[in-house]
Amino acid sequence: MGGLVHAKRVFNYFFPRTYVSLILKKKLTSLNLVSEQIINSYSKPDLILEFLSVGSEVGVKLKNYYKVPLVIVYDAPLHEQFIEMNGIVPFGVDRIDKREKEMVETADVIIAYAQCVKEHILDKFHPTGEIYLLPCITWKQNIALNANKPQLIGFIGSFLSWHKVDLLVDAFIEIADEFPTARLVLLGYGQEWNRINEKVLASTCLDRIEMPGFVSEEQLLRYKETMMIGVMPGSNWYGSPLKLFEYAQSSIAIIAPETPAVVDLFSKEEVLFIDRNNSRKSLVELLRRLLGNDTMRNVLIGNASKKMTGEYSQREQMKKFNQIIVNTLEGGIKR
């Protein structure tokens, strides 16, 4: 097994485009079997609900076979996301586009999580189904506001290039002398983790920056209970800001990038926005403002918490989702 893993790494190193292209081909081939397996294993459903993924045409095949409505959750532009995740354009990328187009234009209902994603769908495709907006939220335990938190700044998420975790590290180093009790914790893992870790190890703030990698839900809860400020340093234009919902639910003041998806889902009354250039100067200024102003922090936290217990609560969002399903079943197939 170890030799096989080594061989794959060597092949990927010397022939990266071919390697990624083979991964894509294998994924498409496996997806071709899924619809057949479902048809052979299950009776006729009332509708098909699919979270759209790279190369999938399962929903289209099942819709055509069963003659029932198809609902898709459109989470990201698949072509763009695949290239961002793999860092290379594979051979046969047109197959991603073809299947994505077929799924979107065949669906009776499309669920998008932000207005900018809906606009992308309308600009790139010719959908004939209804498009609903429904934020993508993972609800976790609510954490009450604690006025005696330490000056702990945190990042929770994947160490991917577009999350710009190094920007947060640089900003923290710049303000470290000004706020001698402040600390930074970077929770998670990903492609950029080793590079960021090297930056931290070479900094003058090594003893004040923690990088524990992945942690259990119990450990994560303890970190959130003491976290004063939660930062999303960067994102791509379409990225669903899952961690911002988690910060808001945990009574943590939020700093986030001014990307289309974030702006669609949060306002300046709930979040402090880094400037559109994602400059270190802007992030440094926002950290200074929040570390030095209890009132501002509490106002932002209160507004964001109110949104999570109201419009973005599990109860309200599930009501909307249930209504979408009811509408789809009652409306039937329009074509």
LOROZA-999691 format. One line per field, with one value per residue (C-alpha): chain; x, y, z. Coordinates in steps of 0.25 Angstrom, whole numbers, plus 5000, padded with zeros to 4 digits. Example, Ala and Ser with C-alpha at 12.3 -4.5 7.8 and 13.67 -1.06 7.14 Angstrom:
<lovexs>
unit: [A:A]
X: [5049:5055]
Y: [4982:4996]
Z: [5031:5029]
</lovexs>
This chain:
<lovexs>
unit: [A:A:A:A:A:A:A:A:A:A:A:A:A:A:A:A:A:A:A:A:A:A:A:A:A:A:A:A:A:A:A:A:A:A:A:A:A:A:A:A:A:A:A:A:A:A:A:A:A:A:A:A:A:A:A:A:A:A:A:A:A:A:A:A:A:A:A:A:A:A:A:A:A:A:A:A:A:A:A:A:A:A:A:A:A:A:A:A:A:A:A:A:A:A:A:A:A:A:A:A:A:A:A:A:A:A:A:A:A:A:A:A:A:A:A:A:A:A:A:A:A:A:A:A:A:A:A:A:A:A:A:A:A:A:A:A:A:A:A:A:A:A:A:A:A:A:A:A:A:A:A:A:A:A:A:A:A:A:A:A:A:A:A:A:A:A:A:A:A:A:A:A:A:A:A:A:A:A:A:A:A:A:A:A:A:A:A:A:A:A:A:A:A:A:A:A:A:A:A:A:A:A:A:A:A:A:A:A:A:A:A:A:A:A:A:A:A:A:A:A:A:A:A:A:A:A:A:A:A:A:A:A:A:A:A:A:A:A:A:A:A:A:A:A:A:A:A:A:A:A:A:A:A:A:A:A:A:A:A:A:A:A:A:A:A:A:A:A:A:A:A:A:A:A:A:A:A:A:A:A:A:A:A:A:A:A:A:A:A:A:A:A:A:A:A:A:A:A:A:A:A:A:A:A:A:A:A:A:A:A:A:A:A:A:A:A:A:A:A:A:A:A:A:A:A:A:A:A:A:A:A:A:A:A:A]
X: [5000:5011:5018:5005:5003:5018:5016:5003:5011:5022:5012:5005:5018:5023:5009:5000:4990:4989:4987:4976:4969:4970:4963:4952:4950:4949:4939:4930:4931:4926:4915:4910:4907:4900:4886:4886:4888:4877:4867:4870:4870:4858:4843:4838:4841:4832:4843:4858:4867:4882:4893:4900:4914:4925:4921:4907:4896:4889:4877:4874:4875:4865:4856:4855:4853:4843:4836:4836:4841:4856:4861:4876:4884:4894:4905:4916:4920:4926:4936:4942:4942:4949:4960:4962:4962:4972:4980:4980:4971:4969:4967:4952:4947:4936:4929:4928:4921:4912:4907:4905:4897:4888:4885:4882:4873:4866:4863:4849:4854:4868:4872:4883:4889:4891:4887:4900:4899:4885:4890:4902:4892:4883:4895:4902:4890:4875:4868:4853:4850:4848:4860:4859:4869:4872:4885:4894:4895:4901:4894:4902:4901:4898:4908:4903:4911:4922:4927:4940:4946:4961:4966:4966:4965:4961:4960:4952:4952:4960:4974:4972:4979:4966:4964:4976:4980:4994:4987:4982:4995:5002:4992:4993:5008:5006:4997:5004:5012:5000:4991:5001:4990:4984:4986:4983:4977:4976:4967:4966:4975:4977:4987:4993:4995:5010:5013:5005:5012:5026:5022:5017:5030:5039:5031:5033:5020:5021:5017:5004:4999:4993:4991:4985:4980:4967:4960:4948:4935:4936:4950:4944:4933:4943:4951:4938:4934:4947:4948:4946:4947:4945:4952:4949:4961:4957:4948:4945:4933:4923:4928:4917:4921:4918:4928:4921:4908:4916:4923:4909:4903:4915:4914:4927:4930:4932:4942:4940:4943:4934:4931:4918:4913:4916:4910:4897:4896:4901:4901:4910:4902:4906:4920:4932:4936:4951:4953:4951:4966:4967:4978:4986:4984:4969:4969:4979:4970:4958:4965:4969:4955:4949:4960:4959:4944:4935:4922:4925:4927:4915:4906:4911:4910:4896:4891:4898:4892:4878:4879:4883:4871:4861:4863:4874:4869:4867:4853:4851:4860:4854:4840:4845:4851:4838:4830:4839:4837:4822:4822:4829:4820:4808:4813:4818:4826:4825:4830]
Y: [5000:5010:5007:5010:5023:5027:5024:5032:5044:5043:5042:5054:5062:5059:5059:5067:5070:5055:5051:5061:5057:5042:5046:5053:5042:5032:5040:5042:5027:5024:5034:5027:5015:5022:5024:5010:5005:5014:5009:4995:4997:5006:5008:5021:5033:5046:5054:5054:5064:5065:5073:5077:5072:5071:5062:5057:5055:5045:5054:5056:5041:5038:5049:5043:5029:5032:5044:5052:5066:5069:5078:5082:5090:5098:5100:5106:5108:5094:5096:5108:5101:5088:5096:5104:5092:5084:5096:5091:5090:5075:5069:5067:5079:5081:5069:5076:5088:5079:5071:5084:5090:5078:5077:5092:5093:5080:5083:5087:5094:5100:5104:5114:5120:5134:5145:5145:5130:5132:5143:5134:5123:5132:5138:5125:5115:5116:5110:5107:5103:5112:5117:5119:5125:5118:5120:5108:5107:5096:5099:5096:5099:5113:5120:5132:5145:5145:5159:5154:5147:5147:5155:5142:5144:5132:5125:5113:5106:5100:5105:5108:5119:5127:5128:5136:5131:5137:5151:5148:5144:5156:5165:5159:5160:5175:5178:5168:5178:5188:5177:5169:5159:5156:5142:5136:5121:5115:5103:5094:5088:5088:5091:5103:5098:5095:5108:5116:5108:5111:5126:5125:5117:5128:5139:5147:5143:5128:5126:5134:5127:5113:5103:5091:5085:5078:5077:5069:5076:5076:5083:5093:5097:5100:5109:5116:5119:5127:5133:5148:5151:5141:5145:5140:5146:5143:5135:5133:5141:5129:5123:5120:5126:5114:5119:5132:5126:5118:5130:5138:5126:5126:5141:5144:5157:5155:5161:5156:5159:5168:5157:5156:5144:5149:5163:5156:5148:5158:5173:5184:5184:5169:5168:5177:5176:5176:5185:5179:5178:5169:5178:5176:5190:5189:5176:5182:5194:5185:5176:5189:5194:5181:5178:5193:5195:5186:5193:5192:5177:5175:5182:5174:5161:5165:5167:5155:5146:5152:5148:5134:5132:5139:5139:5129:5120:5105:5106:5117:5111:5098:5104:5110:5097:5089:5099:5098:5083:5085:5095:5085:5073:5081:5088:5075:5075:5087:5082]
Z: [5000:5004:4990:4983:4990:4987:4972:4972:4978:4968:4956:4961:4963:4949:4941:4950:4939:4934:4949:4952:4938:4942:4956:4948:4939:4950:4957:4945:4942:4956:4956:4943:4952:4963:4956:4952:4966:4971:4961:4964:4979:4982:4978:4971:4980:4981:4976:4974:4983:4979:4984:4971:4970:4959:4948:4954:4944:4954:4956:4941:4939:4951:4947:4933:4938:4949:4943:4956:4960:4961:4972:4972:4982:4975:4984:4975:4960:4958:4947:4955:4968:4963:4957:4970:4978:4969:4964:4950:4938:4934:4921:4918:4927:4917:4922:4936:4928:4920:4932:4940:4929:4927:4942:4944:4932:4935:4949:4953:4966:4969:4983:4983:4996:4992:4982:4975:4972:4967:4957:4953:4950:4941:4934:4930:4928:4924:4935:4934:4948:4960:4968:4983:4992:5005:5013:5015:5030:5040:5053:5066:5080:5084:5093:5102:5102:5112:5116:5122:5110:5108:5096:5087:5072:5064:5051:5048:5035:5023:5021:5006:4998:4996:5011:5013:5026:5025:5024:5038:5043:5038:5043:5057:5057:5054:5066:5076:5083:5084:5090:5099:5105:5091:5085:5072:5070:5056:5056:5044:5033:5018:5007:5013:5027:5026:5019:5030:5041:5035:5036:5050:5054:5048:5055:5068:5073:5073:5087:5085:5072:5074:5062:5067:5054:5054:5068:5073:5074:5089:5088:5078:5087:5098:5088:5084:5098:5100:5086:5086:5071:5059:5046:5032:5025:5011:5002:4987:4981:4983:4996:5006:5019:5028:5039:5040:5044:5054:5060:5061:5068:5078:5082:5075:5068:5053:5043:5029:5014:5006:4996:4988:4996:5010:5007:5002:5015:5026:5028:5033:5046:5048:5042:5041:5026:5022:5010:4996:4993:5006:5010:5023:5027:5027:5035:5045:5047:5049:5059:5067:5067:5073:5083:5088:5088:5097:5092:5078:5080:5088:5078:5066:5074:5078:5064:5058:5070:5067:5053:5057:5066:5056:5041:5041:5052:5049:5051:5041:5031:5032:5030:5017:5012:5015:5008:4995:4996:4997:4986:4977:4980:4978:4965:4959:4946:4938:4925]
</lovexs>
